[in-house]
């Protein structure tokens, strides 16, 4: 007869899923926002308000460089001026929403054009929100928060 041991043996539990280390590290990182506007003063104002609110900001001064940065930087959100030289914000937004790789990125349009037809056009090409210039900086930060929270799904 074999001796019976009363010392329990430890069996490591098997996890049904891998530890989500990458997920929580990503969740701790500050969201990156691309701000594209050809007006340097507007870019600086938006950047300073968003950095103060805890966001990482990258900038572009035209639509073509904005599209390149979306591909290389993969921002969590894009803020686009409607009127930029060359590729305008409407075209950039349309391009972003035409690609499966970038269609999920929320877009906030900014413009001095305040007619309802202008706002409707921005939303039609894929903008998630439209902010009329001049704007209240607190309103800008609040809209950014809302769009990022809505996109967390």
N, C-alpha and C positions, 0 to 999 in steps of 0.2 A: 504494500500500500504506500502510495506517494504521500509525503508530508503535505498537509494543508496549511497554506499561509493565511494568516489573519490580517496581513498588511495589505491594504487596498492598493491596487495599481492605478496609476493615473493615465487616463486616455485623453489626449488633447481633443477638444471639440473641433469639429469641422465647421468652417464657416460656409454658409450657403452663398455668400457673395464676398468678393475681395474687399479689403479695407479701403474706404474711399479717401485715401490720403490726398490724391490729386484734387478731388472735389472740394475739400475744405480749404486747401491752400488757395485754390482759385477763388473761393468765396471770400477769403480774407483780403484778396487784392482789390485795390480801388478800381472802379470801372474806368475804362478809357473812353474818352469822347473826342471825336474828330470835329473840329470847328473849321468850316470852309467859308470864307468871306473875303472878298477882294479889298474891303475897307480895313486897313490896319487898326484903326481906332476901335472899330466894332470887335475885331478879333481879340484885341487886348482886353477890352471890357468883359467880353464873354469868358475869355480864358481866366481872368483874375477872379471873377465870381464863381466859376466852377471849381477852380483850384481851392479857393477858400471854403467851398462846400465839401471838399474831400475827394474830388475827382482828378484823374490824370488826364491832361489835355494835350492833344497834338493838333497842329493847325496846317491849313493849306490856304493859298491865296487865289486859287482858281479850281475849276471843276476837274480838269485833267489830273492835276496833282492830288486832288481829293480821292479820285478813283484809285490811283496808284497806292496811296496810303491805306485805303481800306483793305486792299489786297495784302500789303506787307505788314501792317500793324494790327489788323483785325479788331477794330474798335468795338466797344459794346453799344455805341450809339453814334449817330452822325447828325450834326447841325449844319444845315446848308442855307446860304444866302441864295435867293432866287436869281438875282441879277449879278452874274460874274462874267468876265470876258472869256471868249472861247466857249467852252462847255459850261452852260448855265446850271443852276441848281436843280431845275426841273428835269433836265436831261440826266444829270448825275443820279437823281432819285429814281428815275425810270430805269436806268442801267442797273442800279443796285437791286431793284425789285424784279428785274428780269433774269437775274442769276440765282440759281438755287443756293450758291455759296454765301450770298450776301442778302438774300431776300428777307431774312429774319431780323436784320439789324434795324432798330427803330430809327426813324428820320424825323427831325424837327426842322421845318422850313422857317426861315426868317425873311421878311421882306417889308419894304416900305409900301408895297402895293396892298391896299386894304380893301379893295372892292370885293364883294362876295364872289364874283367870277374868278378873281385871282386866287382866293382861298380855295374855292372848289377845284380849280385846276391843280393846285399843289396837292390836295388830297387825292385827286383822281390819278396822278402819276405815282402815288404810293406813299406820300408823307403821312406820318401818324399824327402829326399836329402841325399847326401853322401859327406863328407868332408874328404880329405886326410890329414893325419898327416905327417910332421909338418904343421900347418896351421897358417894363419895370424889371430890374434884375432879379428881384425876389420871385417874380412870376416865371422868369426863365428857369431858375433853379428848381422851382416847384414842378414845372412841366417836365424837366429832365428826370426828376425823381419818379414822377408818375410813369413816364414812358419806360424807364428802366425796371421799375417794379412790375409793370404789366408784361414785360418781356422775359421775366424770370422763369416762366413756366417751362 
